[in-house]
Each structure stands twice: as C-alpha cells, then as structure tokens.
Amino acid sequence: MEEIENMARTYNFGNLKDVTTFNIGDVTLEFQPTDEKSELLEKKSAELKVKAEQIDESGTEWELRKELKDLLDEFFTVAFDDKAPQKLYDACGQNTISYLKLFLQIADALREVSEERQNDEAFKKYLAE
C-alpha cells in the first residue's frame, strides 16, 4: 500500500494593520491609513491649502491664529478623531504656533511612512509580475 503525502498547509499572517503611532506628551494617537481615511485626508489637505491661502492677511495676529487653529483642528479630526484636536492643542500648551509645529512634524512623518510603504521591495516585486 502506498503512503499518501499530507498536502495540508496553514499560513498565519497575524495582524496586518498598518498603524502609525504618535506619542505627544501624555497623548497617544494612532493613524491607520484606510482607503477612505487616506482619500478624505488628501481632500482635506487640498481644502486646507485653499483656506490657508484665503486667510485674511489684514486681520490681527490673534484673528489669524484663530483661523489657523480652526484649519489645524479640521486636519487632526480627519487624521485621528473628533477628540484629537483638543488633546493635541492642550499638549501644545494651548499655543497655536506650537500646534502648527506639531502639525508639520506629523505631516512629515505621515508623508515619510507613505513613501516607505510605496517603496516596499516586496510590494514592488508583486506589482512588477
């Protein structure tokens, strides 16, 4: 009698979430780039750019800071959730300039992670086939 070779295979891939974690003081936020969120963030970034260009330069510094804070709040709401803007603003000592610096750092980090994801060698290998 011939022995039958066992052909069963099991593949365990674990957690495939692609999450970027940001620790700001006592605040921890996770950015998970779902297709929907990434699309919304791209649209929101374009909106924010237009709005930022439309900020009335004739206003006082404090009016400009308020408008800038509102724009940043919109971005952080889309990127994280509706509670994130206040948490981040508080972590920045409720200072709009610090809040802007934080936005620039987070935006750079997200751009860097996105570029790494797009340049992943394993990903490129399968796209090329």
C-alpha positions in Angstrom: 0.0 0.0 0.0 1.4 3.4 -1.0 1.7 6.1 1.6 -0.2 9.3 0.8 1.7 12.5 1.4 0.0 15.1 3.5 -0.6 18.3 1.4 -2.3 20.4 4.0 -0.8 23.8 4.7 -1.6 26.6 7.1 -0.5 30.2 6.8 -0.8 32.5 9.7 -0.3 36.2 8.8 -1.2 37.8 12.1 -2.3 41.4 12.4 -1.9 43.2 9.0 -2.9 46.6 10.3 -0.7 49.4 9.1 -0.7 51.8 12.0 1.5 54.8 12.8 1.5 55.8 16.4 2.2 59.3 17.7 3.1 60.0 21.3 2.8 63.6 22.2 3.3 64.2 25.9 0.7 62.1 27.6 -1.4 61.8 24.4 -1.1 58.7 22.2 -2.9 58.7 18.8 -2.9 56.1 16.1 -3.2 56.9 12.4 -4.5 53.9 10.4 -4.4 54.8 6.7 -7.6 53.2 5.5 -8.5 53.8 1.9 -11.4 56.0 3.0 -9.4 58.0 5.5 -6.5 58.5 3.1 -8.8 59.8 0.4 -10.5 62.2 2.9 -7.2 63.3 4.2 -6.0 64.1 0.7 -9.2 66.1 0.0 -8.9 67.8 3.4 -5.3 68.8 2.8 -6.3 70.4 -0.6 -9.1 72.2 1.2 -6.8 73.4 4.0 -4.3 74.7 1.4 -7.0 76.7 -0.3 -8.4 78.0 3.0 -4.9 78.9 4.3 -4.3 80.9 1.2 -7.6 82.8 1.8 -6.9 83.7 5.4 -7.4 87.5 5.6 -3.9 88.9 6.0 -5.4 92.3 7.1 -6.7 90.7 10.4 -4.9 90.9 13.7 -2.4 88.3 14.7 -4.9 86.8 17.1 -7.6 86.5 14.4 -5.1 84.8 12.1 -4.1 82.4 14.9 -7.8 81.5 15.5 -8.3 80.8 11.7 -5.1 78.8 11.6 -6.1 76.8 14.7 -9.5 76.0 13.1 -7.7 74.7 9.9 -5.4 72.5 12.0 -8.4 71.2 14.0 -10.1 70.1 10.8 -7.0 68.2 9.7 -6.5 66.4 13.0 -10.2 65.5 13.2 -9.9 63.8 9.8 -6.5 62.2 10.6 -7.5 60.9 14.0 -10.9 61.6 15.5 -13.0 64.5 16.8 -11.3 64.5 20.2 -7.8 64.6 18.9 -7.6 68.4 18.1 -8.3 69.4 21.7 -6.0 66.8 23.1 -3.2 67.9 20.8 -3.8 71.6 21.4 -3.7 71.0 25.2 -0.5 69.0 24.7 1.0 72.0 22.9 0.2 74.3 25.9 -2.8 75.8 24.0 -0.3 77.7 21.8 -1.2 77.9 18.1 2.4 78.2 17.0 3.4 75.0 18.8 0.2 73.4 17.4 1.3 74.3 13.9 4.8 72.9 14.6 3.3 69.7 15.7 1.1 69.6 12.6 4.2 70.0 10.4 6.0 67.2 12.3 3.0 64.8 12.0 2.5 65.7 8.3 6.2 65.0 7.6 6.0 61.6 9.5 2.9 60.6 7.6 4.5 61.5 4.3 7.6 59.5 5.2 5.6 56.4 6.1 3.6 56.7 3.0 6.7 56.9 0.8 8.2 53.9 2.6 5.0 51.9 2.0 5.1 52.7 -1.7 8.7 51.8 -2.0 8.5 48.5 -0.2 10.5 46.0 -2.2 8.1 43.0 -1.6 5.2 45.2 -2.8 7.1 46.3 -5.9 8.1 42.7 -6.7 4.4 41.6 -6.9 3.4 44.7 -8.8 6.0 44.0 -11.4 4.9 40.5 -12.1 
